[in-house]
């Protein structure tokens, strides 16, 4: 039995299987899941677990070289954007429209659905190489 880190076996396996430039998405309750993309649903109730809780745990375990956010987060969810900027101060950020963001999730190895219920609380994380 694992003693620490991410205990969700689906998330743990996805992270272990990532290669350089592979992507995963962490999303809110409303983010649609494209056909054929693995959905890891950790939502328990509205707000639980939060986007911040899940993103923080993944950030602790994943080598990340860049992130993608919806342009709309700047106007619609400044609090979440501030948190993301604090979590990834030296990571390249790419902004796209929310419609483009949803299309891009089709390339994710998995989408982790949180209980978050605030607008545009979605992020695509691109894996870095660790050597």
SULGI-V411466 format. One record per pair of residues at least 24 apart in sequence whose ideal C-beta (glycine too) atoms are under 10 Angstrom apart, sorted by the first residue. I is the first residue (numbers start at 0). J is the second residue. Records with the same first field share a line. If there is no record, write none. Layout:
I=J ; J
//
This chain:
4=56 ; 59 ; 60
5=53 ; 56 ; 57 ; 59 ; 60 ; 61
6=56
7=39 ; 41 ; 53 ; 56 ; 111
8=39
9=37 ; 38 ; 39 ; 40 ; 41 ; 109 ; 111
10=39 ; 41 ; 53 ; 56 ; 57 ; 60 ; 61 ; 109 ; 111
11=60
12=37 ; 39 ; 109
13=37 ; 39 ; 57 ; 61 ; 107 ; 108 ; 109 ; 110 ; 111
14=57 ; 60 ; 61 ; 62 ; 108 ; 109 ; 124 ; 126
15=60
16=108 ; 109 ; 126
17=61 ; 62 ; 63 ; 108 ; 109 ; 124 ; 125 ; 126 ; 127
18=108 ; 126 ; 128
19=62 ; 64 ; 125 ; 126 ; 127 ; 128 ; 129 ; 130
20=64 ; 65 ; 106 ; 125 ; 126 ; 127 ; 128
21=106 ; 107 ; 108 ; 109 ; 124 ; 125 ; 126
22=63 ; 65 ; 66 ; 67 ; 103 ; 104 ; 106 ; 107 ; 108 ; 109 ; 110 ; 123 ; 124 ; 125 ; 126
23=57 ; 61 ; 63 ; 104 ; 107 ; 108 ; 109 ; 110 ; 111 ; 122 ; 123 ; 124 ; 125 ; 126
24=67 ; 100 ; 101 ; 103 ; 104 ; 105 ; 106 ; 107 ; 108 ; 109 ; 110 ; 111 ; 112 ; 121 ; 122 ; 123 ; 124
25=50 ; 51 ; 53 ; 54 ; 56 ; 57 ; 58 ; 66 ; 107 ; 109 ; 110 ; 111 ; 112 ; 113 ; 115 ; 120 ; 121 ; 122 ; 123 ; 124
26=50 ; 53 ; 100 ; 101 ; 104 ; 107 ; 110 ; 111 ; 112 ; 113 ; 115 ; 119 ; 120 ; 121 ; 122 ; 123
27=76 ; 79 ; 112 ; 113 ; 114 ; 115 ; 116 ; 117 ; 118 ; 119 ; 120 ; 121 ; 122
28=112 ; 113 ; 114 ; 115 ; 116 ; 117 ; 120
29=112 ; 115 ; 116 ; 117 ; 118 ; 119 ; 120 ; 121
30=69 ; 97 ; 100 ; 101 ; 104 ; 110 ; 111 ; 112 ; 113 ; 115 ; 119 ; 120 ; 121
31=101 ; 104 ; 110
32=101 ; 104 ; 105 ; 107 ; 109 ; 110 ; 112
33=101 ; 102 ; 103 ; 104 ; 105 ; 106 ; 107 ; 110
34=105
35=105
36=104 ; 105 ; 106 ; 107 ; 108 ; 109 ; 110
37=107 ; 108 ; 109 ; 110 ; 111
38=109 ; 110 ; 111 ; 112
39=109 ; 110 ; 111 ; 112 ; 113
40=110 ; 111 ; 112 ; 113 ; 114
41=111 ; 112 ; 113 ; 114
42=111 ; 112 ; 113 ; 114 ; 115 ; 116
43=113 ; 114
44=114 ; 116
45=114 ; 115 ; 116
46=113 ; 114 ; 115 ; 116 ; 117
47=113 ; 114 ; 115 ; 116
48=111 ; 113 ; 114 ; 115
49=79 ; 82 ; 113 ; 114 ; 115 ; 116 ; 117 ; 120
50=76 ; 79 ; 82 ; 83 ; 111 ; 113 ; 114 ; 115 ; 116 ; 117 ; 120 ; 121 ; 122
51=78 ; 79 ; 82 ; 83 ; 86 ; 113 ; 115 ; 120
52=113 ; 114 ; 115
53=111 ; 112 ; 113 ; 114 ; 115 ; 122
54=79 ; 82 ; 83 ; 86 ; 87 ; 111 ; 113 ; 115 ; 120 ; 122 ; 124
55=82 ; 86
56=111
57=86 ; 111 ; 122 ; 124
58=83 ; 86 ; 87 ; 90 ; 124
61=124 ; 125 ; 126 ; 127 ; 129
62=124 ; 125 ; 126 ; 127 ; 128 ; 129 ; 130
63=87 ; 90 ; 91 ; 122 ; 124 ; 125 ; 126 ; 127
64=90 ; 91 ; 124 ; 125 ; 126 ; 127 ; 128
65=90 ; 91 ; 92 ; 93 ; 123 ; 124 ; 125 ; 126 ; 127
66=90 ; 91 ; 92 ; 93 ; 94 ; 122 ; 123 ; 124 ; 125
67=91 ; 92 ; 93 ; 94 ; 95 ; 99 ; 100 ; 103 ; 104 ; 121 ; 122 ; 123 ; 124 ; 125
68=92 ; 93 ; 94 ; 95 ; 97 ; 100 ; 119 ; 120 ; 121 ; 122 ; 123
69=94 ; 95 ; 96 ; 97 ; 98 ; 99 ; 100 ; 101 ; 103 ; 118 ; 119 ; 120 ; 121 ; 122 ; 123
70=94 ; 95 ; 96 ; 97 ; 99 ; 100 ; 119
71=95 ; 96 ; 97 ; 98 ; 100 ; 118 ; 119
72=97 ; 100 ; 117 ; 118 ; 119 ; 120 ; 121 ; 122
73=119
74=118 ; 119
75=117 ; 118 ; 119 ; 120
76=115 ; 117 ; 118 ; 119 ; 120 ; 121
78=117 ; 120
79=115 ; 117 ; 118 ; 119 ; 120 ; 121 ; 122
80=119 ; 120
82=120
83=120 ; 122
86=122
87=122 ; 124
90=124 ; 125 ; 127
91=125
92=122
93=123 ; 125
95=123
97=121
//
